[in-house]
Amino acid sequence: MRFYGLSRRSEVGKKLRVSFEFFPPKSEEMENRLWETVTRLAPLQPEFFSVTYGAGGSTRERTARTVQRILTETNVTPAAHLTCVDATKQQVDQVIRDFAAMGVKRFVALRGDPASGVGNAYVPTPGGYNNGSELVAGLKAIDDFDIIVSAYPEKHPESPDFATDIEMLKRKVDNGATRAITQFFFDNDLYERYVERVRRAGIYIPIVPGIFPVHSFKQLVGFCARSGQHLPEWLAERFEGLDNDPHTHQLVSAAIAAEQVMDLMERGLQDFHFYTMNRAELPYAICHMLGVRPKEPAVA
């Protein structure tokens, strides 16, 4: 892996396109903290902010407020998440129209995890959209939205094989998806092999890498256990002994994510999506190292 010099990073950073994902706040305190994160990252002028949301979930009001504030108080385009979980088609369609009335033109369309949690069998809601492909078609039936979908470099845990998984992605694209964002990964070769499979299947939309700055290694272990994702041994070794050393943990996390993105840049990529966990420090530091700098003063 070649590390760019300062002037080289600055030059390349101007060409990078980044986006950031937030999860819905569950309390007023969390909502305030999320907004602090939004205002910290907005000066980087990302391609968009995405705000996760389950159409039948309890966070609808706060999610909608956050999206509205992004629209009115920042210059960043919001992307509203939609899922098929616990909602009929009519309910989901009304959510789409409500967001569209605010001015939202970009959506992230997902089947969603079962309400009982990851790892349990998914059961479609009676009268609802059965999967992400149907949800994409439902969005397109309402308006010509920009629609983002998910992609899985290690395949979706419920897919029996890669062929089935990629066929679902193809159905989403055929129904109108314009780009895909991957589940997070730490092996760039794995991502590259996945993109090769996707291209051989005749899918040519951008496959944007999802980058996960590790705020908590223990939390990451839990995520991987529930979703069946591979956790590289080298990654565990990097965080060994740092459970009670949050400062060093954060420095190591930033270095790992920056290394991963730099390697992907060497492979020709310019678009990256960061899963923020509603915290700005790591994504901001990583972007700084990559040469993505504020275009206007950051909010204190």
C-alpha positions in Angstrom: 0.0 0.0 0.0 1.4 3.4 -0.9 0.8 6.3 1.5 0.2 9.7 -0.2 2.3 12.7 0.7 0.5 15.7 2.1 0.2 17.6 -1.2 -0.9 14.4 -2.9 -3.6 13.7 -0.3 -4.9 17.2 -0.6 -5.1 16.9 -4.4 -6.8 13.5 -4.3 -9.1 14.6 -1.4 -10.7 17.2 -3.6 -11.8 14.3 -5.9 -13.3 12.1 -3.2 -17.0 11.9 -2.7 -18.1 11.0 0.8 -21.4 10.4 2.5 -22.4 9.7 6.1 -25.1 7.6 7.7 -26.9 8.2 11.0 -29.3 6.0 12.9 -32.6 7.5 14.3 -32.4 9.1 17.7 -34.5 7.5 20.4 -34.6 10.4 22.8 -34.4 14.2 22.8 -30.9 13.9 24.2 -29.8 11.6 21.4 -31.5 13.9 18.9 -29.4 16.8 20.2 -26.2 14.8 20.0 -27.0 13.7 16.5 -27.5 17.2 15.4 -24.1 18.1 16.8 -22.6 15.4 14.6 -24.5 16.7 11.6 -23.2 20.2 12.0 -19.7 18.9 12.5 -19.7 16.9 9.3 -21.7 19.3 7.1 -18.8 21.6 6.3 -17.1 18.7 4.5 -19.9 19.0 1.9 -20.7 15.3 1.6 -22.7 13.9 -1.2 -25.5 13.2 1.2 -26.5 12.4 4.8 -28.6 9.3 5.2 -30.9 8.8 8.2 -32.0 5.3 9.0 -35.6 4.6 9.6 -38.1 1.7 9.9 -41.4 2.6 8.3 -43.3 1.0 11.1 -40.9 2.1 13.8 -41.2 4.4 16.8 -38.6 6.9 15.6 -40.6 8.3 12.7 -41.2 11.7 14.2 -37.6 12.3 15.3 -36.2 11.0 12.0 -38.5 13.2 10.0 -37.4 16.2 12.1 -33.8 15.4 11.5 -34.3 15.1 7.7 -36.2 18.4 7.7 -33.4 20.1 9.6 -30.9 18.8 7.2 -32.9 20.2 4.3 -33.5 23.6 5.9 -30.3 24.2 8.0 -27.5 22.7 5.9 -26.5 22.6 2.3 -26.3 18.8 2.3 -28.8 16.5 0.5 -30.6 14.1 2.8 -31.3 10.5 1.9 -34.2 9.0 3.9 -34.2 5.3 4.7 -37.2 3.1 4.1 -37.8 -0.5 5.1 -40.6 -3.1 4.5 -40.8 -4.0 8.2 -44.1 -3.8 10.1 -45.9 -1.6 7.6 -48.4 -2.1 4.7 -47.7 -0.8 1.3 -50.1 2.1 1.9 -48.3 3.1 5.1 -44.9 3.0 3.4 -46.2 4.9 0.4 -47.6 7.6 2.8 -44.2 7.9 4.4 -42.6 8.3 1.0 -45.1 11.0 0.1 -44.5 12.8 3.4 -40.7 12.8 2.8 -41.2 13.9 -0.8 -43.4 16.8 0.4 -40.5 18.0 2.5 -38.3 18.0 -0.6 -36.6 14.6 -0.2 -35.6 13.2 -3.6 -33.2 10.5 -2.5 -34.0 7.3 -0.6 -32.3 4.3 0.7 -34.6 1.3 0.1 -34.0 -1.8 2.3 -36.0 -4.8 3.2 -35.0 -4.4 6.8 -34.3 -6.8 9.6 -37.0 -8.6 11.4 -38.6 -6.7 14.2 -37.5 -9.6 16.5 -33.9 -8.9 15.6 -31.1 -9.9 13.3 -30.7 -13.7 12.9 -34.4 -14.4 13.2 -36.5 -15.4 10.1 -37.9 -12.5 8.2 -41.7 -12.6 7.7 -43.2 -10.1 5.3 -45.9 -7.9 6.7 -49.4 -8.8 5.3 -50.2 -6.3 2.6 -46.7 -4.9 2.7 -43.7 -4.9 0.4 -42.1 -8.3 0.5 -38.5 -7.3 -0.2 -36.2 -4.5 -1.2 -36.8 -5.1 -4.9 -40.6 -4.5 -4.5 -39.9 -1.4 -2.4 -37.7 0.1 -5.1 -40.5 -0.5 -7.6 -43.0 1.2 -5.2 -40.7 4.2 -4.9 -40.4 4.5 -8.7 -44.2 4.3 -9.1 -44.5 7.4 -7.0 -41.8 9.5 -8.5 -38.4 9.4 -10.3 -36.4 9.3 -7.1 -32.7 8.6 -6.7 -32.8 5.2 -5.0 -29.9 3.6 -3.1 -29.9 0.0 -2.2 -27.7 -2.4 -0.1 -25.1 -4.7 -1.3 -23.3 -7.5 0.5 -19.6 -8.3 -0.3 -20.0 -11.5 1.9 -23.6 -12.0 0.7 -26.6 -11.4 2.7 -26.7 -13.9 5.7 -30.1 -15.3 4.5 -28.9 -15.9 0.9 -28.0 -19.5 0.2 -25.2 -18.4 -2.3 -23.8 -15.5 -4.1 -25.8 -16.2 -7.3 -29.1 -15.8 -5.4 -27.8 -12.7 -3.6 -26.6 -11.0 -6.8 -29.9 -11.9 -8.6 -31.8 -9.9 -5.9 -29.5 -6.9 -6.5 -30.1 -7.2 -10.2 -33.9 -7.1 -9.6 -33.4 -3.9 -7.5 -31.5 -2.4 -10.4 -34.0 -3.5 -13.0 -36.7 -1.8 -10.9 -34.9 1.5 -10.7 -32.0 1.5 -8.1 -29.3 4.0 -9.1 -26.5 2.9 -6.8 -25.7 0.5 -4.0 -23.8 0.9 -0.7 -22.1 -2.2 0.8 -22.4 -3.6 4.2 -19.2 -2.8 6.0 -16.1 -5.0 5.4 -12.4 -4.9 6.3 -10.9 -7.1 3.5 -10.6 -5.0 0.3 -9.9 -8.0 -1.8 -13.2 -9.4 -0.7 -14.9 -6.2 -1.9 -13.1 -6.3 -5.2 -14.1 -9.9 -5.9 -17.7 -9.1 -5.1 -17.7 -6.2 -7.6 -16.3 -8.5 -10.3 -19.2 -10.9 -9.6 -21.7 -8.1 -9.9 -20.2 -6.8 -13.1 -20.2 -10.3 -14.7 -23.9 -10.4 -13.8 -24.5 -7.3 -15.9 -24.9 -4.8 -13.0 -23.2 -1.5 -13.7 -24.5 0.9 -11.1 -21.8 2.2 -8.6 -21.1 -0.1 -5.7 -20.0 2.3 -3.0 -17.9 0.8 -0.2 -19.4 1.1 3.3 -16.7 2.1 5.7 -17.1 1.4 9.4 -14.8 3.3 11.8 -14.6 1.1 14.8 -15.8 3.2 17.8 -16.0 0.0 19.9 -14.3 -3.2 19.0 -16.5 -5.2 21.5 -19.6 -3.7 19.7 -18.1 -4.7 16.3 -17.6 -8.3 17.5 -21.3 -8.4 18.4 -22.3 -6.9 15.0 -20.3 -9.5 13.1 -21.6 -12.4 15.2 -25.2 -11.4 14.5 -24.7 -10.8 10.8 -22.3 -13.6 10.0 -19.5 -11.3 8.8 -15.9 -12.2 8.8 -13.8 -10.5 11.5 -10.1 -10.6 10.4 -7.6 -11.9 12.9 -5.3 -9.0 12.1 -8.1 -6.5 13.1 -8.5 -8.2 16.5 -4.8 -8.0 17.0 -4.8 -4.2 16.4 -7.3 -3.6 19.1 -5.9 -6.2 21.6 -5.4 -4.7 25.1 -7.3 -1.4 24.3 -10.6 -2.2 26.1 -9.7 0.3 28.8 -7.7 2.7 26.7 -10.3 4.7 24.6 -7.8 7.4 23.5 -5.5 4.8 21.8 -8.5 2.8 20.6 -9.7 5.9 18.7 -6.3 6.6 17.2 -6.0 3.0 16.0 -9.5 3.1 14.6 -8.8 6.2 12.6 -5.6 4.7 11.2 -7.3 1.5 10.2 -10.1 3.2 8.3 -7.8 5.6 6.6 -5.5 2.8 5.5 -8.5 0.9 4.1 -9.8 3.9 2.1 -6.3 4.7 0.8 -6.0 1.2 -0.5 -9.4 1.4 -2.2 -8.3 4.7 -3.7 -5.3 3.0 -5.1 -7.7 0.6 -6.8 -9.5 3.5 -8.4 -12.4 4.3 -6.1 -13.5 7.8 -5.3 -16.9 7.3 -3.5 -17.1 6.2 0.2 -20.0 5.9 2.6 -19.2 6.2 6.4 -21.3 4.5 9.1 -20.9 7.1 11.8 -22.8 5.6 14.8 -23.9 9.2 15.2 -20.4 10.3 16.3 -18.4 12.8 14.2 -14.9 12.5 15.7 -13.6 9.4 13.8 -15.2 10.1 10.4 -14.0 13.7 10.6 -10.5 12.8 11.4 -10.4 10.1 8.7 -11.6 12.5 6.1 -9.0 15.0 7.2 -6.2 12.4 6.7 -7.6 11.7 3.2 -7.6 15.3 2.2 -11.3 16.0 2.5 -11.4 19.3 4.3 -14.1 21.8 5.3 -15.3 24.1 2.6 -16.6 26.5 5.2 -16.0 27.0 8.9 -17.0 24.0 11.0 -19.7 24.5 13.6 -18.3 24.6 17.2 
